[in-house]
Amino acid sequence: MAADAIVIGAGIVGAACADELARCGLKVLIVEAGEIGGGATAAGMGHIVVMDDSEAEFALTHYSARLWEELADELPSGAEYTAAGTLWVAADDEEMAEVRRKHSFYAQRGVRTEILDAQDLEQAEPNLRKGLAGALFVPADAIVYPPRVAAFLVECACRNGARLERGRRIHNMAELANATALIVNATGASAPALSPGLDIQPRKGHLLITDRYPGFVRHQLVELGYLKSAHSIDEDSVAFNVQPRQTGQVLIGSSRQYGSSDPAIEHRMMKRMLERAALYMPSIGRLSAIRGWTGFRASTPGKLPYIGRSPRQPNVWIASGHEGLGITTSLATAKLLADQILNRQPAIPLEPYAPNG
């Protein structure tokens, strides 16, 4: 097949880009070295969340959350789409002040939230420890099973004429030197190997999943302190981040590390992560864990992904650097990339996501 576009990487971001470009009538070739949705996608919690660390982050996550809501009815049951909502848990009065700030921020931008006091929070999540100050509830946030969504998006792209080439690893763009197609680099933390100069660093994370305990957790639970620890660039960090799965299992996160290239589980980090979870949910330690694993997120200095034309490779487009928000922002990334390629008017400003280097 003579391709108009070659998408390298079939994680959820690459899969979304391939699907969008194929829907727009381009002939798409998807090249994936391993499993579809097997890299950082398989190491993501699947939390679709509107974030407010910056205006650009809010714009991208809010836009993508709306796209997820539109896609939800098309997703297969294996995607496990669940509008569980997020509870941002406040431990004390200082964090309740942050709850009120977030509530105001979201309200001004049309996102519905509710402030829960200590009693409301106890009723919403009985297994949280007593004495927590309250929470911010964001009811529209959702959960998906990312590898199945990635596979679904690739299937959709192929139904629209795309072709998937599995098991082929691209080592450098020179291998595609004879291609007249545009190239989308959607290889996550590996993107700089194909597009030198991109300021992307791998950031290791651990996850743990339990046996089935239906009802133990009802919402996505995240400590408000996560916002500080998740963005530390100087040291390893852990935060309370717990998710209910449709299977009744409990998915426990999260950790973040720079400077570690070994995919093996580091027991000191897992121990810290579980101790943090037990600080908020004391009975979580009694659950039976069945599997732990790690993955590497693609992190950028500005904490925003790169979505746009490579400054060094005119025929290459970058869709990488999503760190912990790749699942959430995959659909918006695909739209914004296609907007630029096809000269369409984007729904949000593109400038904050322009690739560097």
C-alpha positions in Angstrom: 0.0 0.0 0.0 1.3 3.4 -0.9 0.8 5.4 2.3 0.0 9.0 2.8 1.0 8.7 6.5 3.2 6.3 8.4 2.4 6.2 12.1 5.3 4.7 14.2 4.0 3.3 17.4 0.6 1.7 18.2 0.3 2.8 21.8 -3.0 4.6 22.6 -1.6 7.9 21.2 -0.3 6.4 17.9 -3.5 4.3 17.6 -5.7 7.4 18.0 -3.6 9.4 15.5 -3.9 6.5 12.9 -7.6 6.3 13.5 -8.1 10.0 13.0 -6.0 10.2 9.9 -7.7 7.2 8.4 -11.1 8.6 9.1 -10.0 11.7 7.2 -9.3 9.7 4.1 -5.5 9.3 4.3 -3.9 6.0 3.5 -2.2 5.1 6.8 0.5 2.6 7.6 0.8 1.7 11.3 4.2 0.3 12.3 4.5 -1.3 15.7 7.5 -3.3 17.0 5.7 -5.1 19.8 2.2 -5.5 21.1 -0.5 -3.0 20.3 -0.9 -0.8 23.4 1.9 -2.7 25.1 4.3 0.0 26.2 3.4 2.9 28.4 -0.2 2.4 27.5 -0.2 -1.0 29.3 1.4 0.7 32.3 -1.2 3.5 32.6 -4.1 3.5 35.0 -6.6 4.5 32.4 -7.8 7.5 34.3 -9.5 10.0 32.0 -9.2 13.2 34.1 -9.5 16.9 33.6 -6.4 18.6 35.1 -5.7 22.2 36.0 -2.0 22.5 36.5 -1.9 25.1 33.8 -4.4 26.6 31.3 -2.8 24.6 28.5 -3.1 21.4 30.4 -6.7 22.1 31.3 -7.5 23.0 27.6 -6.1 19.7 26.3 -7.5 17.4 29.0 -10.9 19.1 28.9 -11.1 18.9 25.1 -10.1 15.2 25.2 -12.5 14.3 28.0 -15.3 15.6 25.8 -14.0 13.4 22.9 -14.0 10.4 25.2 -17.6 11.1 26.2 -18.5 11.1 22.5 -16.6 7.9 21.8 -17.9 6.0 24.9 -20.9 4.4 23.2 -18.7 3.0 20.4 -16.2 1.3 22.7 -16.3 -2.5 23.1 -17.2 -3.9 26.5 -13.6 -4.9 27.0 -12.6 -1.3 27.1 -14.3 -1.1 30.5 -15.3 2.5 30.1 -16.8 3.6 33.4 -17.8 7.1 34.4 -16.7 6.6 38.0 -15.7 10.2 38.7 -12.7 11.4 40.6 -12.4 12.2 44.2 -9.5 14.5 45.0 -9.0 13.7 48.7 -8.1 16.5 51.1 -6.3 15.4 54.3 -6.6 18.7 56.2 -7.9 22.3 56.1 -5.0 23.5 54.0 -5.9 21.0 51.3 -9.6 21.9 51.6 -8.5 25.4 50.6 -7.1 23.8 47.5 -10.4 21.9 47.0 -12.2 25.2 47.0 -9.7 26.8 44.6 -10.1 23.9 42.1 -13.9 24.0 42.5 -13.8 27.7 41.5 -11.4 27.1 38.6 -13.5 24.3 37.1 -16.7 26.2 37.6 -15.4 29.2 35.7 -14.6 26.9 32.8 -17.8 24.9 32.7 -16.8 21.7 34.5 -19.2 20.5 37.1 -17.7 19.6 40.5 -19.0 19.1 44.0 -17.3 19.8 47.4 -17.6 17.0 49.9 -17.1 17.5 53.6 -15.7 14.9 55.9 -19.1 13.2 56.4 -19.9 13.2 52.7 -16.5 11.7 51.9 -17.0 8.9 54.5 -20.4 8.0 53.0 -18.9 8.1 49.4 -15.9 5.9 50.3 -16.3 4.0 53.6 -12.9 2.4 53.4 -11.0 5.7 53.5 -9.6 6.5 56.9 -11.7 8.5 59.3 -10.7 12.1 59.9 -10.0 13.2 56.4 -11.2 16.8 55.7 -13.2 16.2 52.5 -12.8 16.0 48.8 -13.5 17.5 45.4 -15.8 15.3 43.3 -15.4 15.5 39.5 -18.3 13.3 38.3 -17.5 13.3 34.6 -14.0 11.8 34.9 -13.9 8.2 33.8 -11.8 5.0 33.6 -10.9 2.8 30.7 -8.7 -0.3 30.1 -6.1 1.3 27.9 -4.7 -1.7 25.9 -8.1 -2.7 24.7 -8.9 0.9 23.6 -5.6 1.0 21.7 -6.5 -2.2 19.9 -10.0 -0.9 19.2 -8.6 2.3 17.6 -6.2 0.3 15.4 -9.2 -1.9 14.4 -11.2 1.3 13.5 -8.2 2.6 11.5 -7.9 -0.6 9.6 -11.6 -0.6 8.8 -11.0 2.8 7.2 -8.2 1.4 5.0 -5.2 1.6 7.3 -2.7 -1.3 7.3 -0.9 -2.6 10.4 2.7 -3.9 10.2 3.5 -5.7 13.4 7.0 -6.8 14.6 8.9 -4.1 12.6 11.2 -1.9 14.7 12.3 1.4 13.1 15.8 2.3 14.3 16.1 5.6 12.5 14.1 7.7 10.0 16.7 6.8 7.2 14.9 3.5 7.0 11.9 5.4 5.6 14.0 7.8 3.5 12.3 6.7 0.3 8.9 7.2 1.7 6.9 10.2 0.3 4.5 9.9 3.2 4.4 12.1 6.2 5.6 10.3 9.4 4.1 10.4 12.8 6.5 9.7 15.7 4.3 8.3 18.4 6.9 6.2 20.2 6.6 7.7 23.7 9.8 7.8 25.7 11.7 6.4 22.7 10.8 9.3 20.5 14.2 11.1 20.7 15.9 8.0 19.2 14.0 8.7 16.0 13.8 12.5 16.3 17.0 13.7 17.9 16.8 16.9 19.9 13.4 16.2 21.5 13.6 17.0 25.2 11.9 13.9 26.4 13.0 11.8 29.4 11.6 8.4 30.5 10.0 8.4 33.9 9.4 5.0 35.6 6.2 4.1 37.4 5.0 1.1 39.4 1.4 -0.3 39.5 -0.1 -3.1 41.5 -3.5 -4.8 41.1 -5.4 -6.9 43.6 -7.8 -9.8 43.5 -11.5 -9.1 43.2 -13.1 -7.0 45.9 -16.3 -5.5 44.4 -17.3 -2.2 46.1 -14.1 -1.8 48.1 -13.4 1.4 46.1 -16.2 3.2 44.2 -14.4 6.2 42.6 -11.0 7.1 41.3 -9.3 8.3 44.5 -6.3 10.7 44.3 -4.7 12.6 47.1 -4.4 16.3 46.6 -0.8 16.0 47.5 -0.4 14.1 44.2 -0.3 17.4 42.3 2.9 18.3 44.1 4.7 15.0 44.2 3.8 14.0 40.6 5.6 17.1 39.3 8.8 16.7 41.4 11.7 16.5 39.0 14.5 16.1 41.6 13.5 13.0 43.5 11.5 9.8 43.4 7.9 10.3 44.5 4.8 8.3 45.5 1.2 9.3 45.9 -2.1 7.8 46.9 -3.9 6.9 43.7 -6.4 4.1 43.7 -8.9 2.9 41.1 -11.8 0.5 40.9 -11.9 -1.8 38.0 -15.1 -3.3 36.5 -13.8 -6.7 37.4 -13.9 -5.8 41.1 -10.2 -5.5 41.3 -8.4 -2.5 42.8 -5.6 -0.9 40.9 -3.0 0.8 43.1 -0.6 3.6 42.1 1.4 5.5 41.9 5.2 6.1 41.8 7.4 8.3 39.6 11.2 8.0 39.1 13.8 9.6 36.9 17.1 8.0 36.2 16.0 4.4 36.3 16.2 2.4 33.1 15.6 -1.0 34.6 12.0 -2.2 34.1 12.3 -4.6 37.1 10.0 -3.9 40.1 11.9 -2.0 42.8 10.6 -3.3 46.1 11.5 -0.1 48.0 9.3 1.9 45.6 6.5 -0.6 45.8 6.7 -0.6 49.6 6.6 3.2 49.7 3.6 3.2 47.3 1.7 0.7 49.4 2.5 2.5 52.6 1.1 5.7 51.1 -2.0 3.9 50.0 -2.5 2.4 53.5 -2.2 5.9 55.1 -5.4 6.8 53.3 -7.1 3.4 53.2 -5.8 1.4 56.2 -7.6 -1.8 55.2 -6.1 -1.9 51.8 -3.2 -3.9 53.2 -5.5 -6.8 53.8 -6.3 -7.2 50.1 -4.5 -9.9 48.1 -2.3 -8.5 45.4 -1.9 -10.6 42.3 0.4 -8.7 40.0 2.8 -5.7 40.0 4.5 -4.1 37.0 6.3 -1.0 35.7 6.4 1.2 32.7 8.2 4.3 31.4 6.3 7.5 30.7 7.5 10.1 28.3 8.2 13.3 30.3 8.9 16.8 29.0 10.3 19.8 30.9 7.1 21.9 30.4 4.9 19.0 31.5 3.0 19.2 28.3 3.1 16.8 25.3 4.6 17.7 21.9 2.0 17.7 19.2 3.1 19.1 15.9 5.8 19.2 13.2 9.3 18.3 14.1 11.6 21.4 13.9 14.4 19.3 12.5 12.6 16.8 10.3 10.2 18.6 8.0 8.2 15.4 7.0 8.0 14.2 10.6 5.2 15.0 13.1 5.6 14.4 16.8 2.9 13.0 19.1 4.8 12.2 22.3 5.7 13.5 25.7 2.4 12.9 27.4 3.8 11.6 30.7 1.0 10.5 33.0 -1.8 11.9 30.8 -1.4 9.9 27.6 -4.6 8.0 28.0 -6.6 11.1 28.8 -5.2 13.3 26.0 -4.8 10.6 23.2 -8.0 11.6 21.4 -7.3 15.3 21.5 -3.7 14.7 20.4 -5.0 12.9 17.3 -7.4 15.7 16.5 -4.8 18.5 16.9 -2.2 16.6 14.9 -4.7 16.0 12.1 -5.8 19.7 12.3 -2.2 20.7 11.5 -1.6 18.2 8.8 -4.9 18.9 7.0 -4.9 22.7 7.7 -8.1 22.5 9.7 -9.1 25.1 12.4 -8.2 23.5 15.8 -10.6 23.5 18.7 -7.9 24.9 21.1 -4.7 26.9 20.6 -1.8 24.7 19.3 1.2 26.8 20.4 1.7 25.3 23.9 2.3 21.9 22.5 4.8 22.8 19.7 7.8 20.3 19.7 11.1 21.7 20.8 14.6 20.8 19.6 
